[in-house]
């Protein structure tokens, strides 16, 4: 039976240290997910949150192979109680991450883990991880990262934004070459670009950066501008974002200084005429960001963090800044009128406008994108041993719903989920082995047809 879980995501590996073999579990994230038993009778967790959303992890007491993800469930009731009875996953996640070690071993009980305390083995693991594919290699950036391969990979997920993907990748690559060079700081400051990405909701702005974060060999974090506050007021501060970047760099502050900090919902910081929102919470944050973009020294946890080599990326929809959804002709004056300080917008030397999505683009996303809900459901049903299919009429139907919501590709997953939710219940109950997605008819109002599992009932359709 499927159930919602929260817990720890690990990656399993084996090492041989001083002629002894160790089973190591490397902590990756604290996540939410759906646990279920697949067609092969294995316990699986489909991760729903964090940078690893969409993957399938073995439950801890199952036998995962080396390199595979493993999920260790937490007690949700206890977690919420410890969080003063507040159901706030982001807050819970931060507390859990702060109190979780990087490496663990399997406990004597078999299904649990125990913290790895051997400092020599930890040191060995840290050195090995810097050579691995999944971590960071500071001095070998241009050798280990193939921009052409990254471009091709991201295009499989983000549709109809080819030029934008190329511009973003080029700017980030240029910055990494600059900050890893032997040029003096004045030249680095002139050559390094801070980037602003803007366009309609659901065009793939944040998703491009999430894809890059999985492929890049440098630390990158995505923060939400709406959670920020001016120094001295309640809310997250600039230093909290820098701390998150250090965590993404496995505690290597020198590496974090050359990383990428993405500020999502950047447009929500605009101070619009006649708006009742407090001046402090918007203009104050904009002023705080000036220091970050200028290359200033910040202090936290007895450490000094110089942002001179840090790449800052602002991301926002800027709804209403232009008539229609064509953002390509916006000028600096348009952003100032919208409510962004002249000094702040001027510090983004690279501005990239996303293409608006047409009806044909949305259809193409549904059919071709790796992250199309149809393609992700296909993988999901394969695990369950259920045949999955859909027709062009269903794609047309979902496309029309998406256009009506004016949310681009962002709403596609929710729209498909909503149409097949009741069908999933029957599949999880083990009654059916085939689901076909169709345009709902006036009689049943259902967007799916389920076929019974038993061979004798193959023609018995719901």
PELINZI-V597310 format. One record per pair of residues at least 12 apart in sequence whose ideal C-beta (glycine too) atoms are under 8 Angstrom apart, sorted by sequence separation. I is the first residue (numbers start at 1). J is the second residue. If there is no record, write none. Layout:
I_J + I_J
This chain:
12_24 + 13_25 + 33_45 + 34_46 + 44_56 + 45_57 + 57_69 + 58_70 + 59_71 + 60_72 + 80_92 + 83_95 + 103_115 + 104_116 + 197_209 + 210_222 + 270_282 + 271_283 + 295_307 + 318_330 + 322_334 + 423_435 + 436_448 + 449_461 + 450_462 + 12_25 + 13_26 + 33_46 + 44_57 + 45_58 + 56_69 + 57_70 + 58_71 + 60_73 + 79_92 + 103_116 + 178_191 + 179_192 + 209_222 + 223_236 + 228_241 + 269_282 + 294_307 + 295_308 + 321_334 + 332_345 + 402_415 + 435_448 + 436_449 + 449_462 + 11_25 + 12_26 + 33_47 + 34_48 + 44_58 + 45_59 + 55_69 + 57_71 + 59_73 + 101_115 + 151_165 + 178_192 + 242_256 + 245_259 + 293_307 + 295_309 + 321_335 + 332_346 + 398_412 + 401_415 + 435_449 + 10_25 + 11_26 + 32_47 + 33_48 + 43_58 + 44_59 + 101_116 + 151_166 + 154_169 + 271_286 + 292_307 + 295_310 + 420_435 + 435_450 + 436_451 + 10_26 + 31_47 + 32_48 + 33_49 + 42_58 + 43_59 + 206_222 + 245_261 + 269_285 + 374_390 + 434_450 + 435_451 + 446_462 + 10_27 + 11_28 + 31_48 + 32_49 + 52_69 + 79_96 + 174_191 + 175_192 + 269_286 + 318_335 + 321_338 + 398_415 + 420_437 + 434_451 + 9_27 + 10_28 + 31_49 + 43_61 + 103_121 + 151_169 + 175_193 + 223_241 + 292_310 + 320_338 + 398_416 + 419_437 + 432_450 + 433_451 + 8_27 + 9_28 + 31_50 + 43_62 + 103_122 + 150_169 + 174_193 + 242_261 + 293_312 + 431_450 + 432_451 + 433_452 + 9_29 + 30_50 + 42_62 + 102_122 + 221_241 + 241_261 + 269_289 + 292_312 + 318_338 + 432_452 + 433_453 + 8_29 + 9_30 + 29_50 + 31_52 + 223_244 + 330_351 + 374_395 + 398_419 + 416_437 + 419_440 + 431_452 + 432_453 + 8_30 + 9_31 + 29_51 + 31_53 + 47_69 + 74_96 + 103_125 + 147_169 + 171_193 + 241_263 + 431_453 + 7_30 + 8_31 + 29_52 + 102_125 + 147_170 + 172_195 + 221_244 + 289_312 + 330_353 + 423_446 + 427_450 + 430_453 + 6_30 + 7_31 + 28_52 + 33_57 + 35_59 + 47_71 + 171_195 + 221_245 + 422_446 + 426_450 + 6_31 + 328_353 + 423_448 + 6_32 + 7_33 + 45_71 + 147_173 + 219_245 + 263_289 + 327_353 + 5_32 + 6_33 + 168_195 + 221_248 + 327_354 + 420_447 + 423_450 + 4_32 + 5_33 + 45_73 + 145_173 + 220_248 + 367_395 + 419_447 + 420_448 + 4_33 + 5_34 + 168_197 + 219_248 + 327_356 + 366_395 + 419_448 + 4_34 + 5_35 + 219_249 + 326_356 + 432_462 + 3_34 + 142_173 + 261_292 + 325_356 + 2_34 + 3_35 + 324_356 + 363_395 + 366_398 + 2_35 + 3_36 + 164_197 + 363_396 + 366_399 + 2_36 + 142_176 + 314_348 + 1_36 + 141_176 + 142_177 + 1_37 + 35_71 + 141_177 + 219_255 + 312_348 + 363_399 + 426_462 + 218_255 + 219_256 + 362_399 + 376_413 + 7_45 + 9_47 + 33_71 + 35_73 + 221_259 + 223_261 + 225_263 + 141_180 + 220_259 + 221_260 + 223_262 + 225_264 + 226_265 + 373_412 + 377_416 + 5_45 + 31_71 + 49_89 + 72_112 + 164_204 + 168_208 + 172_212 + 218_258 + 219_259 + 220_260 + 221_261 + 222_262 + 223_263 + 224_264 + 225_265 + 359_399 + 362_402 + 369_409 + 372_412 + 373_413 + 9_50 + 28_69 + 72_113 + 139_180 + 168_209 + 218_259 + 219_260 + 220_261 + 221_262 + 223_264 + 224_265 + 225_266 + 228_269 + 362_403 + 386_427 + 138_180 + 161_203 + 176_218 + 218_260 + 220_262 + 222_264 + 226_268 + 373_415 + 374_416 + 397_439 + 9_52 + 50_93 + 161_204 + 165_208 + 169_212 + 225_268 + 373_416 + 377_420 + 384_427 + 394_437 + 396_439 + 397_440 + 49_93 + 164_208 + 168_212 + 172_216 + 216_260 + 225_269 + 359_403 + 365_409 + 373_417 + 394_438 + 25_70 + 159_204 + 389_434 + 391_436 + 393_438 + 394_439 + 158_204 + 235_281 + 362_408 + 366_412 + 381_427 + 386_432 + 387_433 + 388_434 + 389_435 + 390_436 + 391_437 + 393_439 + 161_208 + 213_260 + 233_280 + 362_409 + 365_412 + 386_433 + 387_434 + 388_435 + 389_436 + 390_437 + 391_438 + 9_57 + 233_281 + 257_305 + 266_314 + 268_316 + 270_318 + 385_433 + 386_434 + 387_435 + 389_437 + 390_438 + 391_439 + 61_110 + 158_207 + 256_305 + 257_306 + 261_310 + 263_312 + 266_315 + 267_316 + 386_435 + 61_111 + 157_207 + 158_208 + 230_280 + 238_288 + 253_303 + 257_307 + 260_310 + 261_311 + 263_313 + 265_315 + 266_316 + 267_317 + 362_412 + 397_447 + 60_111 + 209_260 + 229_280 + 230_281 + 233_284 + 237_288 + 238_289 + 257_308 + 258_309 + 259_310 + 260_311 + 261_312 + 262_313 + 263_314 + 264_315 + 265_316 + 267_318 + 290_341 + 293_344 + 357_408 + 12_64 + 14_66 + 60_112 + 229_281 + 253_305 + 257_309 + 258_310 + 259_311 + 261_313 + 263_315 + 264_316 + 267_319 + 357_409 + 12_65 + 13_66 + 60_113 + 158_211 + 209_262 + 238_291 + 257_310 + 260_313 + 262_315 + 290_343 + 294_347 + 394_447 + 12_66 + 13_67 + 154_208 + 157_211 + 230_284 + 238_292 + 267_321 + 286_340 + 287_341 + 290_344 + 293_347 + 381_435 + 12_67 + 229_284 + 230_285 + 286_341 + 289_344 + 293_348 + 11_67 + 12_68 + 206_262 + 229_285 + 242_298 + 11_68 + 12_69 + 32_89 + 154_211 + 228_285 + 230_287 + 231_288 + 243_300 + 246_303 + 282_339 + 290_347 + 11_69 + 12_70 + 153_211 + 154_212 + 206_264 + 230_288 + 242_300 + 243_301 + 283_341 + 286_344 + 10_69 + 11_70 + 239_298 + 246_305 + 9_69 + 10_70 + 225_285 + 228_288 + 238_298 + 239_299 + 9_70 + 10_71 + 154_215 + 239_300 + 9_71 + 10_72 + 30_92 + 31_93 + 150_212 + 153_215 + 8_71 + 30_93 + 242_305 + 374_437 + 7_71 + 8_72 + 275_339 + 387_451 + 7_72 + 150_215 + 242_307 + 245_310 + 5_71 + 7_73 + 8_74 + 30_96 + 150_216 + 239_305 + 272_338 + 273_339 + 6_73 + 7_74 + 30_97 + 272_339 + 5_73 + 6_74 + 29_97 + 270_338 + 271_339 + 5_74 + 198_267 + 270_339 + 6_76 + 30_100 + 145_215 + 196_266 + 269_339 + 270_340 + 5_76 + 145_216 + 267_338 + 269_340 + 4_76 + 145_217 + 6_79 + 27_100 + 144_217 + 267_340 + 27_101 + 27_102 + 26_102 + 27_103 + 141_217 + 26_103 + 27_104 + 140_217 + 141_218 + 25_103 + 180_258 + 24_103 + 25_104 + 179_258 + 24_104 + 25_105 + 137_217 + 138_218 + 24_105 + 25_106 + 136_217 + 23_105 + 135_217 + 136_218 + 176_258 + 6_89 + 22_105 + 23_106 + 136_219 + 6_92 + 8_96 + 25_113 + 172_260 + 225_316 + 8_100 + 24_116 + 10_104 + 22_121 + 26_125 + 194_293 + 24_125 + 10_113 + 17_120 + 26_129 + 17_121 + 209_313 + 15_121 + 189_295 + 209_315 + 17_124 + 15_124 + 206_315 + 15_125 + 205_315 + 205_316 + 205_317 + 15_128 + 136_249 + 136_250 + 135_250 + 136_252 + 138_254 + 195_311 + 197_313 + 201_317 + 138_255 + 192_309 + 194_311 + 195_312 + 196_313 + 197_314 + 198_315 + 200_317 + 193_311 + 194_312 + 195_313 + 196_314 + 197_315 + 198_316 + 199_317 + 201_319 + 136_255 + 189_308 + 192_311 + 194_313 + 195_314 + 196_315 + 197_316 + 198_317 + 199_318 + 200_319 + 138_258 + 188_308 + 194_314 + 196_316 + 198_318 + 129_250 + 188_309 + 11_134 + 185_308 + 198_321 + 126_250 + 200_325 + 199_325 + 200_327 + 199_327 + 198_327 + 179_309 + 179_311 + 198_330 + 176_311 + 175_311 + 172_311 + 102_250 + 196_345 + 205_354 + 97_247 + 204_354 + 203_354 + 196_348 + 203_355 + 194_347 + 195_348 + 198_351 + 203_356 + 194_348 + 196_350 + 198_352 + 199_353 + 200_354 + 203_357 + 194_349 + 195_350 + 196_351 + 197_352 + 198_353 + 199_354 + 202_357 + 193_349 + 194_350 + 195_351 + 196_352 + 198_354 + 199_355 + 200_356 + 193_350 + 195_352 + 197_354 + 199_356 + 200_357 + 51_210 + 51_213 + 51_214 + 207_371 + 171_350 + 171_352 + 167_350 + 168_352 + 167_352 + 164_352 + 164_353 + 164_354 + 164_355 + 163_355 + 161_354 + 161_355 + 160_355 + 160_357 + 160_358 + 160_361 + 159_361 + 160_364 + 159_364 + 160_365 + 201_406 + 202_407 + 203_408 + 204_409 + 159_365 + 201_407 + 202_408 + 203_409 + 201_408 + 202_409 + 200_408 + 202_410 + 159_368 + 201_410 + 202_411 + 159_369 + 158_369 + 156_368 + 157_369 + 156_369 + 157_370 + 156_370 + 157_371 + 159_409 + 54_371 + 54_376 + 56_383 + 46_380 + 44_383 + 39_383 + 38_383 + 39_384 + 38_384 + 39_385 + 38_385 + 36_384 + 36_428 + 2_428 + 1_428
